[in-house]
């Protein structure tokens, strides 16, 4: 469960991580090999040089012991090769030392035991904080042990520098691999980014989007398939739009005739049988509803065909007042900011937005209570509050879809809408770069909110 909630890395970063890990692995293997070869070679060279030096010194000490020389201490002092080197000579009567003073107890017992058994031995260890190479050799008649400690400070510093260099090289290589992976994946995924952008534009309604021709043999089929698909989709949508527009236009004239005929019959319904009057009432309601639906379909067809009107500066406060006066709704309260916000818009579409919101409030919300026009940051906002019961959260997005009528889907009367009014509002608002939504009104009811970019004057 926890793994499922972890956000997965994008493809670009997975490729970059793969490059980084790959280079880090290669550099690690090379570093280990370099370390083993370099340190092994340097240690071997150091051991050979110390062994040769020790053999010379052992010969001198052995000769002095055989001759019972009295200047043994001077000889040991002269054999010390540096301030950090140490020479120890174990004799039956005790230890003789020269150079850097080291306690005999610091010498590994296994090294001394090997020399006592007549076998020369060498061993690396830390003596008083300094890494040394110790060589123990039996001298004299086998009753003495010559031990010489060669400092390995320079070799140790070399090893430290080499290890730091290899570690730094591995880290730098890993970072370089990540950078290389990001650069490579960016170039490799550039066609996919173009495809994603094109698909996004198609999803937003731009069916004229096409991918450029690709010379890459692997990408050319993808671009060709995408372009063919979008072209077919565009043609099909255009046919559907044209069909809807033609049908709506052709229905308008006979429908008007039918409505007028129904009005004549309604004016004479007193002479009809009660059953006929009821049927006539139902017929009139359905005809008026059908007429509104045809008008809305024509509006949607016009919008789908991108029949854009002239764009001008629109005073939202004046527009709301004009719409309310034309509807005969002077009692609806209007609240407008002191400085009325202006928008660059098609006035006809803006009239339709406000009209449809007020129609929706009358049909489903008990009528509009207040219409507010104000600024909200750098955007102009129109709010229509109604006296209804509000819109359930599960329907707040669905009601802006075409033919969605929410909780009133089962109603069939004269005042029932076609389910296209709010869809037209959403389409017109989106065409102006704005947003529309519904929320709860403080105190009860629904509040429909339209936000549009404020015009720069």
URMOQUI-V812682 format. One record per pair of residues at least 4 apart in sequence whose ideal C-beta (glycine too) atoms are under 7 Angstrom apart, sorted by the first residue. I is the first residue (numbers start at 0). GAP is how many residues later the second one is. D is the distance in Angstrom with one decimal. If there is no record, write none. Layout:
# URMOQUI-V812682
I_GAP_D, I_GAP_D
This chain:
# URMOQUI-V812682
0_4_6.9, 1_4_6.9, 8_4_4.4, 8_5_5.1, 9_4_7.0, 10_4_6.4, 10_174_7.0, 10_178_6.7, 11_4_6.4, 11_170_6.6, 11_173_4.4, 11_174_6.6, 11_177_6.1, 12_4_6.1, 13_4_6.4, 14_4_6.5, 14_166_5.0, 14_169_6.9, 14_170_3.9, 15_4_6.3, 15_162_4.9, 15_165_3.3, 15_166_4.6, 15_169_6.1, 16_4_6.1, 16_161_7.0, 17_4_6.0, 17_163_6.5, 18_4_6.4, 18_158_4.2, 18_159_6.4, 18_161_5.4, 18_162_3.0, 19_4_6.1, 19_154_4.7, 19_157_4.0, 19_158_3.8, 19_161_6.2, 20_4_6.2, 21_4_6.5, 21_155_6.3, 22_4_6.0, 22_150_4.6, 22_151_5.8, 22_153_6.6, 22_154_3.3, 23_4_6.1, 23_146_5.9, 23_149_6.3, 23_150_3.8, 23_153_6.7, 24_4_6.5, 25_4_6.3, 26_4_5.8, 26_142_6.0, 26_143_4.2, 26_146_4.2, 27_4_6.4, 27_142_5.6, 28_4_6.4, 29_4_6.0, 30_4_6.1, 30_135_3.9, 30_138_6.8, 30_139_5.6, 31_4_6.3, 32_4_6.2, 33_4_5.7, 33_132_6.3, 34_4_5.8, 34_127_6.8, 34_128_6.9, 34_131_6.1, 35_4_5.7, 36_4_6.2, 37_4_6.3, 37_124_6.0, 38_4_6.0, 38_120_6.0, 39_4_6.2, 40_4_6.4, 41_4_6.2, 41_113_6.1, 41_116_6.7, 42_4_6.1, 43_4_6.4, 44_4_6.4, 45_4_6.2, 45_87_6.6, 45_106_6.9, 45_109_5.8, 46_4_6.0, 46_75_6.7, 46_86_6.7, 47_4_6.5, 48_4_6.3, 49_4_5.9, 49_83_5.3, 49_85_6.2, 49_100_4.6, 50_4_6.4, 50_84_6.8, 51_4_6.9, 52_4_6.3, 52_28_6.9, 53_4_6.0, 53_81_4.4, 53_83_6.6, 53_94_5.5, 54_4_6.6, 55_4_6.8, 56_4_6.3, 56_22_4.9, 56_91_6.2, 57_4_5.9, 57_79_4.8, 57_81_6.1, 57_88_5.5, 58_4_6.3, 59_4_6.4, 59_15_6.5, 59_19_6.9, 60_4_6.3, 60_14_6.8, 60_28_6.8, 60_78_5.4, 60_85_5.2, 61_4_6.4, 61_77_4.6, 61_78_6.5, 62_4_6.3, 63_5_4.1, 63_8_5.5, 63_11_5.5, 64_74_5.8, 64_75_4.1, 64_79_6.2, 70_4_6.0, 71_4_6.4, 71_24_6.7, 72_4_6.4, 72_23_6.4, 73_4_6.3, 74_4_6.4, 75_11_5.1, 75_13_6.3, 75_20_6.0, 75_22_4.1, 76_21_4.6, 78_8_5.7, 79_5_5.2, 79_7_5.7, 79_18_5.2, 79_19_3.6, 80_4_4.7, 81_69_6.8, 82_17_6.6, 83_16_5.5, 83_46_6.1, 83_67_3.9, 83_69_6.6, 84_14_4.9, 84_15_6.6, 84_64_6.3, 84_65_6.0, 84_66_6.0, 85_11_6.9, 85_13_4.5, 85_14_4.7, 85_16_4.5, 85_63_4.1, 86_10_6.8, 86_11_4.8, 86_12_5.4, 86_61_5.2, 87_7_5.9, 87_9_5.1, 87_14_6.7, 87_16_6.0, 87_59_4.3, 88_6_6.8, 88_7_4.3, 88_55_6.4, 88_57_5.7, 89_5_5.7, 89_54_6.0, 89_55_4.1, 90_5_6.7, 90_53_5.1, 91_51_5.6, 94_9_5.1, 96_4_6.1, 101_4_5.5, 101_25_5.4, 101_26_6.4, 101_47_6.4, 105_21_5.4, 105_22_6.9, 106_4_6.0, 106_5_6.0, 106_27_6.5, 106_40_6.1, 107_15_5.8, 107_17_6.0, 108_4_6.0, 109_4_6.5, 110_4_6.9, 110_10_5.4, 110_12_4.9, 110_23_6.0, 110_25_4.9, 111_4_6.2, 111_24_6.1, 111_33_6.3, 112_4_6.5, 113_5_5.0, 113_7_3.9, 113_22_6.7, 114_5_6.6, 114_6_6.3, 114_21_3.9, 114_22_6.2, 114_23_5.1, 114_30_4.5, 115_29_6.5, 117_20_5.3, 117_24_6.2, 119_15_7.0, 119_16_6.8, 119_17_4.3, 120_15_5.5, 121_11_6.4, 121_12_6.4, 121_13_4.5, 122_11_5.4, 123_7_6.7, 123_9_5.5, 124_7_6.7, 124_9_6.7, 125_4_6.9, 125_5_5.7, 126_5_4.8, 126_22_6.0, 129_21_5.7, 129_23_6.4, 130_21_4.3, 130_22_6.9, 130_25_4.9, 131_17_4.3, 131_18_6.2, 131_19_5.6, 131_20_6.1, 132_17_4.5, 132_19_5.8, 133_13_6.3, 133_15_5.0, 134_13_5.5, 135_9_5.8, 135_11_4.8, 136_9_5.0, 137_4_5.3, 137_7_6.0, 138_5_4.9, 138_7_4.6, 139_4_4.2, 151_4_5.4, 152_4_6.4, 153_4_6.4, 154_4_6.4, 155_4_6.4, 156_4_6.3, 157_4_6.1, 158_4_6.2, 159_4_6.3, 160_4_6.2, 161_4_6.3, 162_4_6.2, 163_4_6.1, 164_4_6.1, 165_4_6.4, 166_4_6.5, 167_4_6.1, 168_4_6.0, 169_4_6.4, 170_4_6.5, 171_4_6.1, 172_4_6.2, 173_4_6.7, 174_4_6.4, 175_4_6.0, 176_4_6.1, 177_4_6.4, 178_4_6.4, 179_4_5.9, 180_4_5.8, 181_4_6.1, 182_4_6.6, 183_4_5.9, 184_4_5.5, 185_4_6.6, 188_4_5.9, 189_4_6.6, 190_4_6.3, 190_23_6.9, 190_28_5.1, 191_4_6.2, 192_4_6.4, 193_4_6.3, 193_17_6.4, 194_4_6.2, 194_16_6.6, 194_31_6.6, 195_4_6.3, 196_4_6.5, 197_4_6.5, 197_11_4.8, 197_13_5.6, 197_28_6.8, 198_4_6.3, 199_4_6.5, 200_5_4.3, 200_8_4.4, 201_4_6.3, 201_5_6.3, 201_7_5.2, 201_28_5.8, 206_23_6.2, 206_26_6.0, 206_27_3.8, 206_30_6.0, 207_26_6.8, 208_21_6.1, 209_17_5.0, 209_20_6.6, 210_12_4.2, 210_15_5.3, 210_16_5.8, 212_10_6.6, 213_5_4.0, 213_6_4.6, 213_9_4.6, 215_4_6.3, 218_4_6.1, 219_4_6.2, 220_4_6.1, 221_4_6.3, 222_4_6.2, 223_4_6.2, 224_4_6.2, 225_4_6.3, 226_4_6.1, 227_4_6.4, 228_4_6.2, 229_4_6.1, 230_4_6.5, 231_4_6.3, 232_4_6.2, 233_4_6.2, 234_4_6.3, 235_4_6.4, 236_4_6.2, 237_4_6.1, 238_4_6.1, 239_4_6.3, 240_4_6.2, 240_60_6.1, 240_63_4.7, 240_64_6.2, 241_4_6.1, 242_4_6.2, 243_4_6.1, 243_53_6.1, 243_57_5.3, 244_4_6.1, 244_56_3.6, 245_4_6.1, 246_4_6.1, 247_4_6.7, 247_46_5.2, 247_49_4.2, 247_50_4.8, 247_53_6.1, 248_49_6.8, 250_4_5.2, 250_43_5.3, 251_4_6.3, 251_42_5.7, 252_4_6.7, 253_4_6.2, 254_4_6.3, 254_35_6.2, 254_36_5.6, 254_39_5.9, 255_4_6.4, 256_4_6.3, 257_4_6.3, 257_29_5.8, 258_4_6.5, 258_28_5.0, 258_29_6.9, 258_32_5.7, 259_4_6.7, 260_4_6.5, 261_4_6.2, 261_21_6.0, 261_22_4.8, 261_25_5.4, 262_4_6.6, 263_4_7.0, 264_4_6.7, 264_15_5.7, 265_14_6.2, 265_18_5.8, 268_8_4.8, 268_11_5.8, 271_4_4.2, 271_5_5.0, 271_8_6.9, 273_4_6.5, 274_4_6.5, 275_4_6.1, 276_4_6.4, 277_4_6.6, 278_4_6.2, 279_4_6.3, 280_4_6.5, 281_4_6.4, 282_4_6.1, 283_4_6.4, 284_4_6.3, 284_128_5.4, 284_129_3.9, 285_4_6.0, 286_4_6.2, 287_4_6.6, 287_126_5.6, 288_4_6.4, 288_127_5.9, 288_129_6.6, 289_4_6.5, 290_4_6.6, 291_4_6.3, 291_126_5.4, 292_4_6.2, 292_125_3.8, 292_127_6.7, 293_4_6.5, 294_4_6.6, 295_4_6.4, 295_122_5.3, 295_124_3.8, 295_125_6.7, 295_128_6.3, 296_4_6.2, 296_123_7.0, 297_4_6.3, 298_4_6.4, 298_53_6.9, 298_125_5.6, 299_4_6.1, 299_120_6.5, 299_124_6.2, 300_4_6.3, 301_5_4.6, 302_124_5.3, 302_125_6.9, 307_38_6.4, 308_37_4.0, 308_39_5.1, 308_40_6.8, 309_36_6.8, 310_33_5.5, 310_34_6.4, 310_35_6.0, 311_35_6.2, 312_29_5.1, 312_31_6.2, 312_142_5.6, 313_5_5.9, 313_28_6.6, 313_29_5.3, 313_31_5.0, 313_33_5.5, 313_36_5.4, 314_4_6.3, 314_25_5.4, 314_27_6.0, 315_4_6.3, 315_24_6.3, 315_25_5.8, 315_27_6.4, 315_57_4.7, 315_64_5.8, 315_66_6.0, 316_4_6.7, 316_19_3.9, 316_23_3.9, 316_56_4.9, 317_4_6.2, 318_4_6.4, 318_31_5.8, 318_32_6.7, 318_35_6.5, 319_4_6.4, 319_14_5.8, 319_34_5.9, 319_51_5.3, 319_53_5.9, 320_4_6.3, 320_13_6.3, 321_4_6.3, 322_4_6.3, 322_28_6.1, 322_31_4.7, 322_32_5.7, 322_35_6.9, 323_5_4.6, 323_6_6.6, 323_8_5.5, 323_10_6.9, 324_5_6.5, 326_31_6.5, 331_36_5.0, 331_39_6.2, 332_36_6.9, 332_37_4.4, 333_37_5.1, 334_35_6.2, 334_37_4.6, 335_4_5.6, 335_37_4.6, 336_4_6.7, 336_36_6.7, 336_37_4.5, 336_38_5.8, 339_33_6.6, 340_32_6.9, 340_34_5.1, 340_39_3.6, 340_113_5.2, 341_112_6.7, 341_113_4.5, 341_115_6.4, 342_37_5.2, 342_109_4.8, 342_110_7.0, 342_111_6.3, 342_112_5.3, 343_111_4.5, 344_4_6.6, 344_5_5.0, 344_87_5.2, 344_107_6.8, 345_4_6.7, 346_4_6.3, 347_4_6.5, 348_4_6.5, 348_79_4.3, 349_4_6.7, 350_4_6.0, 351_4_6.0, 351_72_6.4, 351_76_6.2, 352_4_6.5, 352_72_5.2, 352_75_5.2, 352_76_6.4, 352_97_6.3, 353_4_6.4, 353_28_6.9, 354_4_6.2, 355_4_6.2, 355_65_4.2, 355_66_6.7, 355_68_5.8, 355_69_4.9, 356_4_6.6, 356_27_4.5, 356_68_6.3, 356_91_5.2, 357_4_6.4, 357_10_5.4, 357_26_6.7, 358_4_6.2, 358_62_5.8, 359_4_5.9, 359_5_6.8, 359_61_5.6, 359_62_6.1, 360_4_4.3, 360_6_5.9, 360_7_4.1, 360_23_5.9, 360_25_3.9, 361_5_5.4, 362_52_5.6, 362_53_7.0, 362_54_5.3, 363_24_6.2, 363_44_6.0, 364_21_2.9, 364_22_6.3, 364_23_3.3, 364_80_6.5, 364_81_5.7, 365_20_6.0, 365_21_3.7, 365_22_4.7, 366_19_6.5, 366_20_5.8, 367_16_5.7, 367_17_6.9, 367_18_5.6, 368_16_4.8, 368_17_6.3, 368_18_5.4, 369_15_4.9, 370_13_5.4, 371_11_4.2, 372_9_5.6, 373_7_5.6, 374_5_6.4, 374_79_6.8, 375_5_4.5, 375_75_6.5, 377_76_5.7, 378_72_4.8, 378_73_6.4, 378_74_5.9, 378_75_5.7, 379_72_5.2, 379_74_4.7, 380_68_6.3, 380_69_6.9, 380_70_5.1, 381_68_4.5, 382_64_5.6, 382_66_5.2, 383_64_4.6, 384_56_4.8, 384_60_6.1, 384_62_5.0, 385_59_5.2, 385_60_5.4, 386_58_5.5, 387_57_5.4, 387_58_5.9, 389_50_5.6, 389_54_6.8, 389_55_5.8, 389_56_4.8, 390_4_5.6, 390_5_5.4, 390_8_6.5, 390_15_6.9, 390_47_5.0, 390_55_5.0, 394_4_5.4, 394_11_4.9, 395_41_6.9, 395_42_5.1, 397_6_5.2, 398_5_5.3, 398_7_5.0, 398_23_5.4, 399_22_5.0, 399_23_6.1, 399_26_4.2, 399_36_6.9, 400_22_6.1, 401_17_6.9, 401_18_5.9, 401_21_4.3, 402_16_4.1, 402_17_6.7, 403_15_5.5, 404_4_4.6, 404_12_6.6, 404_14_4.3, 407_8_6.5, 410_5_4.6, 411_4_6.1, 416_4_5.5, 419_4_6.0, 420_4_6.7, 421_4_6.4, 422_4_6.4, 423_4_6.2, 424_4_6.1, 424_11_6.0, 425_4_6.1, 425_10_5.5, 426_4_6.4, 427_4_6.8, 428_5_4.4, 428_6_6.7, 428_7_4.6, 428_21_5.6, 429_4_7.0, 431_20_5.4, 432_20_5.3, 433_16_6.3, 433_17_5.3, 433_18_3.8, 433_19_6.8, 434_16_5.2, 435_13_6.8, 435_14_4.9, 436_12_5.7, 437_8_5.5, 437_9_6.8, 437_10_5.2, 438_8_5.3, 438_10_6.5, 439_7_6.9, 440_4_4.2, 440_5_6.0, 440_6_4.2
